[in-house]
Amino acid sequence: MADDFRQFSRGDVISSRFEIEKPLSEGVLGATYLVRHIKSGKHLALKFIDPRYVTPDKGLSRFKAAIKSVREARHDGLVRYGDVGQHKGFIYFSQEYFQGGNLRDLLEEYQEEQKSFTLQEACQIVLKVLDTLSHLHAQNIIHSHLKPENVLIRSKTTGPGGRNILREVKVTDAGMATMLAATGADNDSSYRAPELGL
C-alpha cells in the first residue's frame, strides 16, 4: 500500500470500501482515481486532496462544508459529490465517475486537426456551463476555479452519417476554491476564472 496519495495502485483497498482500478488525473488539488465501490460494484471517482491544503487536523471542517454545499445544490450539469473520508492520514472524497474527456482535451483535438467549432457546437457547451454556474450562484456558491479542465465533456454522434454531435457537459471541482482560499493556495496562480470578471 502506498504511503503517498499519488502512488496508489490497482487493487489497493481504501477505507475497506473502495478498490483502486486506475489513476485518472492529477491536478492542483490532488490525485483522482477510478475506484469500484466494493459493496455495490459501482464505479466512482475518488479524489485525494494534497495534504498541503487539508489534513485531518487542518481545514477539514471547511472542506466538508464546501463538499456538502455543492452536494445539496443538485443540478444535472454538476458532477455529483459523495462522502468525505480519510485513509492513512489523507483526506479524500468520492464523486460521480463521468466517463469522457474535458474541454481542454477537445480544444487540443480540434487544434491538432485544424478544425473549428460550429456556432451550434460552441453554444451547446457554453450554454450548459452558464446554466450550471447560474444554478450555483443561486445557491450562493461561486466556483472560482472554472477552467477547461473542469468542464467535462462526453460526445456522441447522431443523425445520417453521424453528422450531428451531441455533447453531455458537466462542471467539476465546484466549491473547491472555498477550501483553497483558507490556505492561500489559490494565490499562487495567475489564472482568474472568467465568472469573476476583470
WOZIUR-V109158 format. One record per backbone hydrogen bond with DSSP energy under -1.0 kcal/mol. CO is the residue of the C=O (numbers start at 1). NH is the residue of the N-H. If there is no record, write none. Layout:
# WOZIUR-V109158
CO|NH / CO|NH
This chain:
# WOZIUR-V109158
4|7 / 9|12 / 12|20 / 14|17 / 14|18 / 17|38 / 18|14 / 19|36 / 20|11 / 22|34 / 25|32 / 29|50 / 30|27 / 31|48 / 32|24 / 32|25 / 33|46 / 34|21 / 34|22 / 35|44 / 36|19 / 37|41 / 42|37 / 44|35 / 45|95 / 46|33 / 47|93 / 48|31 / 50|53 / 50|54 / 58|55 / 59|63 / 60|64 / 61|65 / 62|66 / 63|67 / 64|68 / 65|69 / 66|70 / 67|71 / 68|72 / 70|74 / 75|78 / 77|171 / 80|96 / 83|94 / 85|92 / 87|90 / 90|87 / 91|49 / 92|85 / 93|47 / 94|82 / 95|45 / 101|153 / 102|106 / 103|107 / 104|108 / 105|109 / 106|110 / 107|111 / 108|112 / 109|113 / 110|115 / 118|122 / 119|123 / 120|124 / 121|125 / 122|126 / 123|127 / 125|129 / 126|130 / 127|131 / 128|132 / 129|133 / 130|134 / 131|135 / 132|136 / 133|137 / 134|138 / 136|139 / 136|141 / 137|140 / 147|150 / 148|103 / 148|151 / 150|172 / 151|103 / 152|170 / 153|101 / 154|168 / 156|166 / 158|164 / 159|162 / 160|163 / 164|158 / 166|156 / 168|154 / 170|152 / 171|79 / 173|176 / 176|180 / 177|181 / 180|183 / 180|185 / 184|187 / 193|196 / 194|197
